Amino acid sequence: AQSVTQPDIHITVSEGASLELRCNYSYGATPYLFWYVQSPGQGLQLLLKYFSGDTLVQGIKGFEAEFKRSQSSFNLRKPSVHWSDAAEYFCAVAPSGTYKYIFGTGTRLKVLA
Amino acid sequence: DGGITQSPKYLFRKEGQNVTLSCEQNLNHDAMYWYRQDPGQGLRLIYYSQIVNDFQKGDIAEGYSVSREKKESFPLTVTSAQKNPTAFYLCASSIGGASKNIQYFGAGTRLSVL
C-alpha cells in the first residue's frame, strides 16, 4: 500500500539554526511530492512541490526540498529558522495520474528564541 | 481575492443531530475535497468530487454525505451515524485533471460534540 512516513513527530530548534524535516514514501513509481505548513487552527499552505526535473526544489519562506529517488525521500530544509516558522509541517504524495493525496502524520516544529 | 471559504469556523453538534459544513471556492476549480484531521493522524480523505454532480468516497466516508450541485460549492454533512465526529475538517480544491494536481485549502471548521 502507498504510504508516507514523517518519522519525527516533534522537532525543536533554536532560532537561526538549520532545519531538516524528513519524509519518506512508499510507491512504485515517482509520485508528485508536496510540503505544506499549517499554523494552529488554520488550513494548509503549500510550501513547495516536485513534479519532475531538478531534484532540488525551492519554495516560499526560504524553504527547499530535495527529492532522492534512491532513498524514496523528499526532505524539507531551511538554512536559518525564524521564530515564525513554528508550525506543523506535512509531507504529501500524489501518485501521478490520480487526484488523491496521501499525507504524512506531520512534524510539529518548535523554535526557541 | 480568490480562495476557499469554510464556514462556520466552530460548530457544535448535539447527540443524534446532523450538521452541515460549508465550503465555497471562487478559484474556478473543477475538483473539491473534504478531509478530516485528528491529532497525530495527518489528514484523511472523506469525499472528493472531480466535477459537478459527481463525487466519490474517500478512505473514511462512513457517517458523512456530500453534494456537488454547483461548481463552487461542496457541502459536507456529518450525520448522526458518525459516532466520533469531533475533529478539524478541511476543504480543498484543485484545478482538476489528474496531472500536476495542486490542492489549495480552506481555513477549516472545528466540530465538537456537546
Interface residues (C-beta under 8 A of the other chain):
Chain A: I9 Y32 F34 Y36 G41 Q42 G43 L44 Q45 L46 K49 F51 F90 A94 S96 G97 T98 Y99 K100 Y101 F103 G104 T105 G106
Chain B: I4 Q6 A31 Y33 G40 Q41 G42 L43 R44 L45 Y48 Q50 G58 F88 L90 A92 S94 A98 S99 K100 N101 I102 Q103 Y104 F105 G106 A107 G108 R110
